[in-house]
Amino acid sequence: MRELKQLNEEKLLFFDIETAPVVKELQVDTPLFDAWAYKVAKDGVTDNKEVIESFSSQAGLYPEFARVVCIVVGKVIKGKINLITFEDKDEKVLLEKFNEVVSRNSTSKLTGFVNIGFDSPFIFKRMLINGVQPHDKIDSSGLKPWEVEEVDLAKLWQATSFSRASLTAVCTAFGLPTPKDDLSGSEVGKTYWDTNQDTSRISEYCRKDVVATVNIFKKMRLEEPLEVSGGGVAVAETPILTHLFEGGDYGTKEKGQLTGLLDDLSNEDRDKAFVLLTAISSAAKGKKTKITKAHIKTLIKSYE
């Protein structure tokens, strides 16, 4: 496709989210119940039991009634799909971490499947609800449709046709593995609450969605699909800067992660990163950090 061929795949930030109702079960005579009952009354749902059942099955689609339980980000680096997974019982922490990644990749375009219509506005609203300042890339409020800079593969695949295909349908058409082999979107909320907010299975499902999205992108460009870095869809670790800030170890593995991050930055952003690293190379949150100023000086010299 003309539009996709013009894009640098390493300057795209592929992402997907999973959501679940904010409570396991709606309770009668609560503000949340009243708000949901008001919403579904127009569909003829008025019986209390039916209102509660409809909340469990439908609320996950609406940011006023659901929370983000997982975000997976994928980047194509040197012909491999690199994944990072954000999952936290504290939704605000999860959203702040995603914000940090978007900020670190400020020159990249957010890319997904139905992201313009669902994922991005959902994240935007949940950030506001949690008191998080959304990054400009996430805030599309006031923009005209043609001013939104995200890449939405569902819209591009639809082209000028009347109907929009599902991620599963497009994967099947291209001969790609379906990410819905274990869970489907409609099962995420129940899975989340039935497992006491354990997101391991949900995150695996979300990672498969991101891999599928990347490879739909490749197929739409008439290119071969890519494999995940490391040979599998694995949970990415805590972002390296957060790891170091919180007093984590700094060894060969961590140096490789940090160097990979620095390699992907512009000279200006890399200089800012070195300022940040220097600032955290002392005490952080009462813990002794393992990265030292000597380590940072060595890194700086390697980029001179």
C-alpha positions in Angstrom: 0.0 0.0 0.0 1.3 3.4 -0.9 0.8 4.9 2.6 2.5 2.1 4.4 5.4 1.8 2.0 6.4 5.3 2.9 6.8 4.5 6.6 10.0 3.5 8.4 8.9 0.4 10.3 11.5 1.2 13.0 9.7 4.5 13.7 6.4 2.9 14.5 5.2 2.2 18.0 2.8 -0.8 17.7 0.5 -1.2 20.7 -2.6 -2.8 22.1 -4.6 -2.7 25.3 -6.8 -5.0 27.3 -9.5 -3.7 29.6 -11.9 -5.0 32.3 -14.8 -3.6 34.3 -13.7 -1.5 37.3 -15.5 -3.8 39.7 -16.1 -7.6 39.6 -19.8 -7.2 40.1 -22.1 -4.2 40.0 -23.8 -3.4 43.3 -27.3 -2.0 43.5 -27.8 1.4 45.0 -24.3 2.7 44.1 -23.4 5.7 41.9 -21.8 3.2 39.5 -24.9 1.1 39.2 -27.1 4.2 38.6 -24.8 5.5 35.9 -24.7 2.1 34.1 -28.5 1.6 34.5 -29.0 5.0 32.9 -26.8 4.0 30.0 -28.5 0.7 29.2 -32.0 1.9 29.9 -32.2 3.2 26.3 -31.7 -0.4 25.2 -34.7 -1.6 27.3 -32.5 -3.0 30.1 -34.3 -2.1 33.3 -34.4 -5.2 35.5 -31.7 -5.0 38.2 -30.4 -8.5 37.4 -30.2 -7.7 33.7 -28.4 -4.4 34.4 -25.8 -6.2 36.5 -25.3 -8.9 33.8 -25.0 -6.4 31.0 -22.3 -4.6 33.1 -20.2 -7.7 33.4 -20.4 -8.4 29.6 -20.2 -4.9 28.2 -18.6 -2.5 30.6 -15.1 -3.3 29.4 -15.7 -1.3 26.2 -16.3 2.0 28.0 -13.6 4.0 29.8 -16.1 5.5 32.2 -16.8 2.0 33.5 -13.6 0.0 32.8 -9.9 0.2 33.5 -6.8 -0.7 31.5 -5.3 -3.9 32.8 -2.5 -4.4 30.3 -0.7 -2.5 27.6 1.8 -4.1 25.2 4.1 -2.1 23.0 6.0 -3.5 20.1 8.9 -2.1 18.1 10.7 -3.5 15.0 14.4 -3.3 15.6 16.9 -4.9 13.2 14.2 -7.1 11.7 12.8 -8.5 14.9 9.7 -7.6 17.0 10.7 -6.3 20.4 7.9 -6.3 23.0 7.4 -4.6 26.3 4.5 -5.4 28.6 2.9 -3.1 31.1 0.7 -4.7 33.8 0.0 -3.3 37.3 -2.9 -3.5 39.7 -2.4 0.2 40.1 -3.8 1.5 36.8 -2.2 4.9 37.3 1.3 3.3 37.5 0.6 1.3 34.3 -0.5 4.4 32.4 2.4 6.5 33.6 4.8 3.8 32.3 3.2 3.8 28.9 3.3 7.6 28.9 7.1 7.3 29.5 7.6 5.0 26.5 5.6 7.3 24.2 7.7 10.2 25.4 10.9 8.3 24.8 9.7 7.5 21.3 8.4 11.0 20.5 9.4 10.7 16.8 7.5 7.4 16.3 3.9 7.0 15.2 1.4 5.1 17.3 0.2 2.1 15.3 -2.4 -0.5 16.0 -5.6 -2.1 14.8 -8.7 0.0 15.6 -6.4 2.1 17.8 -7.8 5.4 16.6 -11.4 4.4 17.5 -10.7 2.4 20.7 -7.3 2.0 22.2 -6.0 5.6 22.1 -9.2 7.4 23.3 -9.6 4.7 26.0 -6.1 5.4 27.3 -6.6 9.1 27.0 -9.8 9.1 29.1 -8.4 6.7 31.7 -5.3 8.9 32.1 -7.5 11.9 32.8 -9.6 9.8 35.3 -6.3 8.8 37.0 -4.9 12.3 37.1 -2.2 11.6 34.5 -1.2 14.2 31.9 -1.6 12.4 28.6 1.3 12.8 26.1 0.4 14.9 23.1 0.5 11.8 20.9 -2.3 10.3 22.9 -4.4 13.5 23.1 -6.4 13.8 19.9 -9.1 16.0 21.4 -10.1 18.8 19.0 -8.3 17.3 16.1 -10.1 16.6 12.8 -9.9 13.0 11.6 -7.3 13.7 9.0 -5.1 15.5 11.6 -4.7 12.4 13.8 -1.2 11.1 13.1 -1.6 7.5 14.3 -1.5 4.6 11.9 -4.7 2.5 12.1 -4.3 -0.7 10.1 -8.1 -1.5 10.4 -8.9 1.8 8.7 -6.3 1.3 6.0 -7.5 -2.2 5.3 -11.1 -1.1 5.1 -10.1 1.5 2.5 -13.3 2.8 1.0 -15.4 -0.3 1.6 -18.5 -0.2 3.8 -17.5 -3.0 6.2 -14.5 -3.3 8.6 -12.8 -6.6 9.1 -11.7 -8.0 12.5 -8.1 -8.7 13.4 -8.8 -12.4 13.3 -10.3 -12.2 9.8 -7.4 -10.3 8.4 -4.9 -12.7 10.1 -6.7 -15.6 8.6 -6.8 -14.1 5.1 -3.0 -13.5 5.2 -2.3 -17.0 6.7 -1.1 -15.6 10.0 -1.7 -17.3 13.3 -4.8 -16.0 15.1 -4.1 -14.3 18.4 -7.5 -15.5 19.7 -6.5 -19.1 20.2 -6.8 -18.9 24.0 -8.9 -15.8 24.9 -11.1 -13.4 23.0 -11.6 -9.8 23.9 -15.0 -10.5 25.4 -13.5 -12.9 27.9 -10.8 -10.6 29.3 -12.9 -9.0 32.0 -14.2 -12.3 33.4 -10.7 -13.7 33.3 -9.3 -10.7 35.1 -11.7 -10.9 38.0 -12.0 -14.7 38.2 -8.2 -15.0 38.7 -8.0 -12.3 41.4 -6.6 -9.7 38.9 -3.9 -12.0 37.7 -3.0 -10.6 34.2 -0.5 -13.3 33.1 -2.9 -15.0 30.7 -4.3 -11.7 29.5 -0.9 -10.2 28.8 0.0 -13.2 26.7 -3.1 -12.7 24.7 -2.3 -9.0 24.3 1.2 -9.7 23.2 -0.1 -12.0 20.5 -2.4 -9.2 19.3 0.6 -6.9 18.9 2.6 -9.5 17.0 -0.4 -10.1 14.8 -0.7 -6.3 14.2 3.0 -6.0 13.3 2.8 -8.9 10.8 -0.5 -7.6 9.2 1.5 -4.4 8.6 4.3 -6.4 7.0 1.8 -8.4 4.8 0.0 -5.2 3.7 3.4 -4.0 2.5 3.8 -7.3 0.6 6.7 -8.2 2.9 7.4 -11.3 5.0 6.2 -11.5 8.6 8.7 -11.1 11.4 9.7 -13.2 14.5 9.8 -11.9 18.0 13.2 -11.1 19.4 14.3 -13.9 21.6 12.3 -16.5 19.8 9.0 -16.1 21.7 6.4 -13.8 22.9 7.9 -13.1 26.3 7.0 -10.6 29.0 9.4 -7.6 28.8 11.1 -6.6 32.0 10.7 -3.4 33.9 11.8 -0.5 31.7 15.6 -0.1 32.2 15.5 3.5 33.4 12.8 2.6 36.0 14.9 -0.5 37.0 18.0 1.6 37.6 16.1 4.4 39.3 14.6 1.9 41.8 18.1 0.5 42.7 18.2 -2.5 40.3 21.4 -4.2 39.4 23.6 -2.9 36.6 25.5 -5.7 34.8 26.1 -6.9 31.3 22.4 -7.6 30.6 21.3 -4.2 31.9 24.1 -2.4 30.0 22.9 -4.1 26.8 19.3 -2.9 27.5 20.4 0.6 28.2 22.7 0.7 25.2 19.8 -0.5 23.0 17.6 2.3 24.4 20.3 4.9 23.8 21.0 3.7 20.3 17.4 4.4 19.3 17.5 8.0 20.5 18.4 11.2 18.6 21.6 12.9 19.7 19.5 15.5 21.5 17.4 13.0 23.3 20.4 10.9 24.2 22.0 13.9 25.9 18.8 14.3 27.9 19.0 10.7 28.8 22.6 11.1 30.1 21.5 14.0 32.3 18.7 11.8 33.7 21.1 8.8 34.3 23.6 11.1 36.0 20.9 12.3 38.3 19.8 8.8 39.4 23.4 7.5 39.8 23.2 8.3 43.5 20.5 7.4 45.9 17.0 6.8 44.6 13.9 6.2 46.8 16.2 5.4 49.7 18.0 2.7 47.8 21.6 2.6 46.6 21.7 2.5 42.8 24.1 0.0 41.2 24.9 2.2 38.2 27.6 4.7 39.0 28.8 8.0 37.5 31.9 6.1 36.2 29.5 3.7 34.3 27.8 6.7 32.7 31.0 8.4 31.7 32.0 5.2 29.9 28.7 5.2 28.1 29.0 8.9 27.1 32.5 8.3 25.7 31.2 5.5 23.6 28.9 7.9 21.7 31.5 10.6 21.2 
